[in-house]
Each structure stands twice: as structure tokens, then as C-alpha cells.
């Protein structure tokens, strides 16, 4: 490693104040990002210099994706309603576990639960999974969602005004609460927590304004609403459910007087579900000894070790549907097609990872593939080979930038590359067949760590019978923005062939990233300054050095213009967050007054059409309907009322926003106050964004190496492995 030649030597980092921990419980587990809100900073000025409203625009890609999600949930609900009877489970449970199972069955039957959640929850067997069923046909292109009517929004706004809440929340509240939203909100003011961004203390203030002295901390309505809010916050942190003890503790921190009674009430009302999952302790199950002579009765069999989880039905059904679909892929041979010899011929005679992947996909319905950026050539080779055999082969990536890199690697493929969102919405890809399934024989999903349970369930539900699915990605990267750990759970469970790429990322940057993935910050040989460490004393110096690198040092040394350098920093706020860095870089790269909602033509922007998805683009100009951008996927018109929610300046982004982006040069900013929140997967993701040059502007000193060695990715609570286990044969080996 080398020190950037333009940066003067700096003294050892001075101690920096620790970043304040977020108040929410449970805390986010995505790394040092300040917030999971990947879009705007809040309210922004209306577009200036424009008058009147244009015609209603056609449904956007994000709206089409939401429609696809609603279609999946509708089909899952039909599947759930169509069950003839619940699957019997837990017959051998005793004590607390048996009481809990009785409570679950009572709730599922419409009765009041017969047992409280235990004060100490060891946990218990899994809630029955839904019976496998063929999904109903879906339209080729989902219909545009019908949002709340203007009248419904106005009625909600009137209730919000009575409670001194911002009228700007009205559309979100009306959308979240559905028909009769105003009446629901007036009867239960804590339902305001269903609107994105509202916190319990804000809902409490709204309730006091509406109900007066009747708004009390022990109100059952408040407890249920806070329970749902906590589970939604957990979903934003990647969990599909929470352990009962953790949820009780979080309720106590939110001033809920009787958390246990609150959870029982939430279960009885159907707001949440209780799951009792057996724990795999690795120890043999204790057997009751046989009754000997003179024994009055046999001893009771040992109680099964279990854990109690509580979750929202939305994510539970998606996870169960995903487990069913994946088990079907593993247990069902692929449709008849080319023989092994033909696959081998299409893949060449080599023994490399690409040939190994092709052989695995030839005989299995589900295959996992892991590797770094250079390894993406291997799934591209598989797609090319499958297309040469006459199969309908498509690749899907997380975003337009990643899709473009995949498309460039394909040679002679008749299928092509799409984004996951475009594939699901019908805007991209092969379209649907008469049964509503995707018209393909092989689907290769790149960026698999970015798949949350809902997206993964939609993909698997959409596959036709006999299709092959290959999930490929880098397990060292940050996980999905939504709940679940689909790729990681499957790699741990190994229900199918797993091909580990032997193709390393090249150069000093690749060597550094590989070391970080292994838990080491190694000093790499970078004779051409491909990797530079720039020590700084404080956030102000970090901002100054970053601007200097982007606008002077990197263009001079590597001929990379500022617009092709990606700046990555831990969060949006703080003295060296995206807001401060973007302001400084805009002033240097494209100064202007921000005439159009804070933006000027030529500004670099981060566009987030949906949570967890970010594209980098450039502002072309303002029109009557909104701002026009040029992004990797083409030109985009962002409606006026969506600018504040979906656009930020994009010279500097967070690692989550950049997780599938690559740039010729990257500058990673690690200010001193980020030290306590740094994790290995965050640093791995940030460093791996660079192709030719990486500068690390760091003020945390030795904490950087400590985070890489001792702070791996935080675990997520999920149920997918346990849902899969009883449906699968013994784990496969590579």
C-alpha cells in the first residue's frame, strides 16, 4: 500500500467522539449506515420555474414492482386460505413448549390463546408450513396499482390536522391503512406508526392531541401498534422475526408497561404470529428409560429444545413460500433437454470453475455459485452455453449498472440480461407464458446476497416447472436491504451443489479486498499507487482530502474524471457524511444555486426508485412533469412529487447504495466517529467498488484493522433453514 502522493503526511489520529447510537430498538444491523432510508432527506422545495400539472405519467418501474409484490401476496393469501387443515406438529412437546403450541393453534382457530408467552422462552417446534400449491396465473404485465383516492387523502389530512401532525403524511397513511383510513386513525391514533418514518414518540404526541387524557402508555392499542412497529424496524435491519425475549425487552424500552400481556393481545388479534422452532443442539435426543420391575410409571421423555420467535405474517408467508419453492427445485429434476455430453461440449473441456458450474447446472434444478467481481464471467459463460444448446436462458442482476456488466460479458446468448425488479414487473426479460410463469428454462441471478425473502419468493414462484435456478454472488458483501438472508442461509444449509469460484479479482485492489474477506488488512504491493491510504486527523480534513482526491489527484494520476470516481462513506449524516461531502463536491464539480428542488443540470444524483435500489445518474434538466435524468438504464423522468423522496446528490453515497456499482476509481471515507460501527462486510463492500484505484481516507487509525479482524457481519434472525430442512434430502457436497 502507498500513501497518496498529493496528501501531506499526517500525525497519528487523534481520538474522535463516538457516534451517538440510534435510539431505535432493536438496532439496525446493516453496518455503519446512518439510516436504511436510501432516498431523500425529507421535505424539499417544490420545483421552481414551473407552473401547472402535467398529464398523469405512465406507471413507473417502481409502481410495477409494487404491483408484482401485491400479486405475490394475493397468491400466498389464497394458498393460506385454501389449506384444508393445519399440519399437526409438536405432538411430543411438553411443558412450556406444549402450552405455546396450544396457544398458537387456538389463535389459528379463532379463539383466545390458552397460554401467555413464557417469561423465559426456550422456544418450540416450527409453525406448519403451507402445503405446496401451483400459483395462479399472473398477467404478463401487472396492472398499475391504484393508490388512495384524493378524497381518502383529504379525510386523513383532516384527522392529522386535528392531531397537529404534518399533512404531508396523509398519502402514506391513506396508502398504509387502506379503506376507511381516516376512521381507523381517529379510533386508534397509534395506527400512525404504519406510515414510513413515524416514531413511537411522534405517534404518542398525535394520540394525546386527539384523545387527551385517554392516551395512556398502557393503552392496548398503543402496545399492539408499537409491537408491529418494532417488528418492521427489525425487518429493516434484516430480520424476518425476533426472539420473544428480545421483543419483550424492546417493548419495555418503549414504555410498554406489561410486554407479555401486550404480546398475548397482539397474537390474539392476529397482528403477529408465534413460531416455535426446534433448536439443533447437535446432541442426541434423550430417550425415556424403559419401566423396570417395581417402577410405578415411566419417566417423561425429555423436552425438545426450542426457540420462540415472533414475526409479521407478511414476511412469514413469504419465507414459507420461498422454502416450498426452493425445496421443489431441489427435489424435482430439471426438464428434459440436452444431455451431459452436450452440456460438457458447450462448456468446453476445461476443469475451471466455469466448467464446474455448467456441469452442476446441467443436472440440478438449484445451484449456488460464489465469487468476487472477476467470477461473474462464470455465470455469463453458463448463460452463453445454455443458449447455444437452445435453452431460454436469462440473467438477472440487482441494478442497471450490474445488468450492463453482465450483458457485456454475454456472447451469442439468445436470452439476455435484466434487472430483478424489471423481470418481476414485466418491464424486462422474456415475459410470461400462458400459465403466468416466466418464459425461460434457466435463470441465473447475480448479486444474490441482495435478494430479500419477498423478492426471492416472487422469483421462485414465477419459475415454470422444470426450470433451473442458479444463485450467484459474493458472500462477503453487505446483505439485502429487506428482511432475510437468503443467499447466506442457503450457503450454510447447502441443500444443492455449491460451486466456489477459483477466479480471484486481479491487481492490488483485488488482493486487498481478498484479504479483507479473510479478516486481514494486508499491506499490498502497489507500485502504481493502485491502493493509497490517506490518514486524516478530523472530519474537516477528511472532506478536504476527499475533494482533492476526486478533483485533482485521481484525474492527474489515473486519467479518471471526477464523474467516474465513486465516493463511499458510512452514513448520510455527520461531519463527513454524504450530505456534507455532496455539498463540497457539488461546489467544486458543478456549482449552482440548486434551481430545481436543490438540483442543477449536470448534477450527479443517486436515484432510488424503490427502497434498497439505487442508480447513479445525471440531471439533464427540469420539465413540466419533473426532473429528467440520464441513468445506466436510460433516461428517467422523476415526477415532481417524487423528487424529494427518491433523489439525493450522488457524488458521495453509502456502501449500501453502492453495493452493486463499480467505478474505475473509488474513494472510501472512514471518519474517526465511524470506528465503533465499522464491520468487515461494510469495508469489504466499500473497498470492492474500485476497479483500478482505491484511496482510503481514514481517521480511525488501528480501529480499521480491528474491525476487519474482529467485527464480521452481524447475524440476522431468519427461519428459512429450519423451514427447508424437513423438505430436503441430505446436504449435497461440491
ChimeraX attribute file (.defattr): number of C-alpha atoms within 10 A of each C-alpha:
attribute: neighborCount
match mode: 1-to-1
recipient: residues
	/A:1	19
	/A:2	17
	/A:3	16
	/A:4	21
	/A:5	12
	/A:6	14
	/A:7	16
	/A:8	12
	/A:9	12
	/A:10	10
	/A:11	9
	/A:12	13
	/A:13	16
	/A:14	13
	/A:15	13
	/A:16	16
	/A:17	10
	/A:18	12
	/A:19	15
	/A:20	9
	/A:21	10
	/A:22	11
	/A:23	8
	/A:24	15
	/A:25	17
	/A:26	19
	/A:27	15
	/A:28	21
	/A:29	18
	/A:30	25
	/A:31	24
	/A:32	22
	/A:33	24
	/A:34	20
	/A:35	16
	/A:36	19
	/A:37	19
	/A:38	27
	/A:39	22
	/A:40	18
	/A:41	15
	/A:42	10
	/A:43	11
	/A:44	14
	/A:45	11
	/A:46	16
	/A:47	23
	/A:48	12
	/A:49	10
	/A:50	13
	/A:51	9
	/A:52	7
	/A:53	10
	/A:54	12
	/A:55	8
	/A:56	8
	/A:57	10
	/A:58	8
	/A:59	12
	/A:60	16
	/A:61	18
	/A:62	17
	/A:63	19
	/A:64	22
	/A:65	26
	/A:66	19
	/A:67	20
	/A:68	26
	/A:69	18
	/A:70	14
	/A:71	18
	/A:72	24
	/A:73	19
	/A:74	13
	/A:75	18
	/A:76	22
	/A:77	13
	/A:78	14
	/A:79	19
	/A:80	16
	/A:81	11
	/A:82	12
	/A:83	13
	/A:84	8
	/A:85	9
	/A:86	15
	/A:87	12
	/A:88	9
	/A:89	12
	/A:90	19
	/A:91	9
	/A:92	12
	/A:93	20
	/A:94	17
	/A:95	9
	/A:96	19
	/A:97	27
	/A:98	19
	/A:99	19
	/A:100	27
	/A:101	27
	/A:102	16
	/A:103	23
	/A:104	23
	/A:105	18
	/A:106	16
	/A:107	19
	/A:108	16
	/A:109	11
	/A:110	11
	/A:111	13
	/A:112	17
	/A:113	23
	/A:114	17
	/A:115	16
	/A:116	16
	/A:117	25
	/A:118	16
	/A:119	10
	/A:120	10
	/A:121	18
	/A:122	20
	/A:123	25
	/A:124	28
	/A:125	25
	/A:126	21
	/A:127	22
	/A:128	15
	/A:129	18
	/A:130	20
	/A:131	17
	/A:132	15
	/A:133	16
	/A:134	13
	/A:135	16
	/A:136	17
	/A:137	14
	/A:138	19
	/A:139	18
	/A:140	19
	/A:141	17
	/A:142	20
	/A:143	14
	/A:144	16
	/A:145	14
	/A:146	9
	/A:147	14
	/A:148	19
	/A:149	13
	/A:150	11
	/A:151	10
	/A:152	21
	/A:153	22
	/A:154	16
	/A:155	18
	/A:156	26
	/A:157	22
	/A:158	16
	/A:159	21
	/A:160	25
	/A:161	16
	/A:162	13
	/A:163	19
	/A:164	14
	/A:165	19
	/A:166	10
	/A:167	15
	/A:168	12
	/A:169	18
	/A:170	26
	/A:171	19
	/A:172	19
	/A:173	25
	/A:174	28
	/A:175	18
	/A:176	18
	/A:177	18
	/A:178	14
	/A:179	13
	/A:180	12
	/A:181	22
	/A:182	24
	/A:183	14
	/A:184	16
	/A:185	20
	/A:186	19
	/A:187	14
	/A:188	17
	/A:189	27
	/A:190	26
	/A:191	24
	/A:192	30
	/A:193	24
	/A:194	21
	/A:195	18
	/A:196	14
	/A:197	12
	/A:198	13
	/A:199	16
	/A:200	19
	/A:201	12
	/A:202	15
	/A:203	22
	/A:204	19
	/A:205	18
	/A:206	23
	/A:207	26
	/A:208	16
	/A:209	18
	/A:210	22
	/A:211	16
	/A:212	11
	/A:213	9
	/A:214	10
	/A:215	20
	/A:216	15
	/A:217	15
	/A:218	14
	/A:219	14
	/A:220	16
	/A:221	20
	/A:222	23
	/A:223	25
	/A:224	25
	/A:225	22
	/A:226	25
	/A:227	27
	/A:228	19
	/A:229	20
	/A:230	25
	/A:231	22
	/A:232	22
	/A:233	19
	/A:234	26
	/A:235	23
	/A:236	23
	/A:237	26
	/A:238	26
	/A:239	24
	/A:240	31
	/A:241	29
	/A:242	24
	/A:243	18
	/A:244	25
	/A:245	21
	/A:246	14
	/A:247	24
	/A:248	22
	/A:249	15
	/A:250	20
	/A:251	24
	/A:252	14
	/A:253	15
	/A:254	19
	/A:255	14
	/A:256	24
	/A:257	15
	/A:258	15
	/A:259	24
	/A:260	21
	/A:261	16
	/A:262	25
	/A:263	25
	/A:264	21
	/A:265	20
	/A:266	20
	/A:267	24
	/A:268	21
	/A:269	16
	/A:270	15
	/A:271	16
	/A:272	23
	/A:273	22
	/A:274	30
	/A:275	27
	/A:276	25
	/A:277	22
	/A:278	18
	/A:279	15
	/A:280	11
	/A:281	9
	/A:282	6
	/A:283	6
	/A:284	7
	/A:285	12
	/A:286	10
	/A:287	10
	/A:288	11
	/A:289	10
	/A:290	10
	/A:291	11
	/A:292	9
	/A:293	6
	/A:294	6
	/A:295	9
	/A:296	8
	/A:297	9
	/A:298	11
	/A:299	12
	/A:300	10
	/A:301	14
	/A:302	13
	/A:303	16
	/A:304	22
	/A:305	18
	/A:306	21
	/A:307	20
	/A:308	25
	/A:309	25
	/A:310	23
	/A:311	28
	/A:312	20
	/A:313	16
	/A:314	15
	/A:315	22
	/A:316	25
	/A:317	21
	/A:318	23
	/A:319	28
	/A:320	24
	/A:321	29
	/A:322	25
	/A:323	29
	/A:324	23
	/A:325	24
	/A:326	25
	/A:327	23
	/A:328	19
	/A:329	23
	/A:330	21
	/A:331	17
	/A:332	15
	/A:333	16
	/A:334	21
	/A:335	15
	/A:336	8
	/A:337	13
	/A:338	14
	/A:339	12
	/A:340	13
	/A:341	11
	/A:342	16
	/A:343	23
	/A:344	18
	/A:345	13
	/A:346	19
	/A:347	22
	/A:348	14
	/A:349	9
	/A:350	10
	/A:351	9
	/A:352	13
	/A:353	20
	/A:354	26
	/A:355	22
	/A:356	21
	/A:357	24
	/A:358	25
	/A:359	17
	/A:360	22
	/A:361	22
	/A:362	22
	/A:363	17
	/A:364	22
	/A:365	26
	/A:366	26
	/A:367	26
	/A:368	25
	/A:369	29
	/A:370	24
	/A:371	21
	/A:372	22
	/A:373	18
	/A:374	14
	/A:375	22
	/A:376	23
	/A:377	19
	/A:378	24
	/A:379	26
	/A:380	25
	/A:381	21
	/A:382	29
	/A:383	29
	/A:384	24
	/A:385	26
	/A:386	27
	/A:387	22
	/A:388	19
	/A:389	17
	/A:390	14
	/A:391	19
	/A:392	20
	/A:393	27
	/A:394	26
	/A:395	26
	/A:396	27
	/A:397	28
	/A:398	25
	/A:399	23
	/A:400	26
	/A:401	19
	/A:402	21
	/A:403	24
	/A:404	16
	/A:405	16
	/A:406	21
	/A:407	17
	/A:408	11
	/A:409	17
	/A:410	21
	/A:411	15
	/A:412	11
	/A:413	23
	/A:414	16
	/A:415	22
	/A:416	23
	/A:417	30
	/A:418	26
	/A:419	24
	/A:420	27
	/A:421	25
	/A:422	20
	/A:423	24
	/A:424	27
	/A:425	25
	/A:426	21
	/A:427	19
	/A:428	18
	/A:429	22
	/A:430	19
	/A:431	18
	/A:432	22
	/A:433	15
	/A:434	11
	/A:435	16
	/A:436	19
	/A:437	22
	/A:438	25
	/A:439	20
	/A:440	21
	/A:441	22
	/A:442	26
	/A:443	24
	/A:444	24
	/A:445	27
	/A:446	29
	/A:447	27
	/A:448	27
	/A:449	26
	/A:450	29
	/A:451	25
	/A:452	24
	/A:453	29
	/A:454	22
	/A:455	21
	/A:456	25
	/A:457	25
	/A:458	21
	/A:459	23
	/A:460	22
	/A:461	23
	/A:462	22
	/A:463	22
	/A:464	20
	/A:465	16
	/A:466	18
	/A:467	24
	/A:468	25
	/A:469	24
	/A:470	24
	/A:471	23
	/A:472	27
	/A:473	25
	/A:474	24
	/A:475	20
	/A:476	24
	/A:477	25
	/A:478	24
	/A:479	31
	/A:480	25
	/A:481	23
	/A:482	22
	/A:483	26
	/A:484	31
	/A:485	26
	/A:486	26
	/A:487	27
	/A:488	18
	/A:489	19
	/A:490	19
	/A:491	16
	/A:492	10
	/A:493	17
	/A:494	18
	/A:495	26
	/A:496	26
	/A:497	22
	/A:498	23
	/A:499	20
	/A:500	18
	/A:501	20
	/A:502	14
	/A:503	17
	/A:504	14
	/A:505	19
	/A:506	14
	/A:507	16
	/A:508	23
	/A:509	25
	/A:510	21
	/A:511	17
	/A:512	24
	/A:513	25
	/A:514	21
	/A:515	17
	/A:516	24
	/A:517	22
	/A:518	13
	/A:519	20
	/A:520	18
	/A:521	18
	/A:522	14
	/A:523	13
	/A:524	17
	/A:525	16
	/A:526	15
	/A:527	10
	/A:528	13
	/A:529	20
	/A:530	23
	/A:531	28
	/A:532	21
	/A:533	18
	/A:534	26
	/A:535	26
	/A:536	28
	/A:537	20
	/A:538	20
	/A:539	22
	/A:540	14
	/A:541	16
	/A:542	24
	/A:543	23
	/A:544	15
	/A:545	21
	/A:546	26
	/A:547	23
	/A:548	16
	/A:549	23
	/A:550	27
	/A:551	18
	/A:552	15
	/A:553	19
	/A:554	23
	/A:555	16
	/A:556	12
	/A:557	14
	/A:558	15
	/A:559	12
	/A:560	20
	/A:561	15
	/A:562	19
	/A:563	17
	/A:564	16
	/A:565	25
	/A:566	25
	/A:567	31
	/A:568	28
	/A:569	25
	/A:570	29
	/A:571	23
	/A:572	23
	/A:573	16
	/A:574	17
	/A:575	16
	/A:576	27
	/A:577	25
	/A:578	25
	/A:579	20
	/A:580	17
	/A:581	29
	/A:582	25
	/A:583	15
	/A:584	18
	/A:585	25
	/A:586	21
	/A:587	13
	/A:588	14
	/A:589	19
	/A:590	13
	/A:591	14
	/A:592	15
	/A:593	11
	/A:594	13
	/A:595	15
	/A:596	23
	/A:597	20
	/A:598	18
	/A:599	23
	/A:600	21
	/A:601	18
	/A:602	18
	/A:603	24
	/A:604	27
	/A:605	25
	/A:606	26
	/A:607	27
	/A:608	22
	/A:609	21
	/A:610	17
	/A:611	15
	/A:612	20
	/A:613	24
	/A:614	28
	/A:615	22
	/A:616	26
	/A:617	26
	/A:618	22
	/A:619	22
	/A:620	18
	/A:621	17
	/A:622	23
	/A:623	17
	/A:624	15
	/A:625	20
	/A:626	23
	/A:627	24
	/A:628	19
	/A:629	24
	/A:630	19
	/A:631	19
	/A:632	17
	/A:633	15
	/A:634	9
	/A:635	14
	/A:636	18
	/A:637	19
	/A:638	22
	/A:639	19
	/A:640	20
	/A:641	13
	/A:642	13
	/A:643	26
	/A:644	21
	/A:645	20
	/A:646	23
	/A:647	25
	/A:648	25
	/A:649	25
	/A:650	27
	/A:651	28
	/A:652	32
	/A:653	28
	/A:654	25
	/A:655	28
	/A:656	30
	/A:657	25
	/A:658	22
	/A:659	25
	/A:660	25
	/A:661	23
	/A:662	19
	/A:663	19
	/A:664	17
	/A:665	28
	/A:666	27
	/A:667	29
	/A:668	28
	/A:669	29
	/A:670	27
	/A:671	28
	/A:672	26
	/A:673	22
	/A:674	27
	/A:675	24
	/A:676	17
	/A:677	19
	/A:678	24
	/A:679	23
	/A:680	28
	/A:681	26
	/A:682	29
	/A:683	26
	/A:684	23
	/A:685	24
	/A:686	30
	/A:687	25
	/A:688	26
	/A:689	29
	/A:690	26
	/A:691	20
	/A:692	19
	/A:693	26
	/A:694	28
	/A:695	27
	/A:696	22
	/A:697	25
	/A:698	25
	/A:699	28
	/A:700	25
	/A:701	19
	/A:702	12
	/A:703	16
	/A:704	21
	/A:705	17
	/A:706	17
	/A:707	23
	/A:708	24
	/A:709	17
	/A:710	12
	/A:711	17
	/A:712	17
	/A:713	19
	/A:714	17
	/A:715	11
	/A:716	21
	/A:717	19
	/A:718	24
	/A:719	23
	/A:720	24
	/A:721	19
	/A:722	18
	/A:723	22
	/A:724	23
	/A:725	15
	/A:726	10
	/A:727	16
	/A:728	16
	/A:729	13
	/A:730	12
	/A:731	12
	/A:732	11
	/A:733	10
	/A:734	10
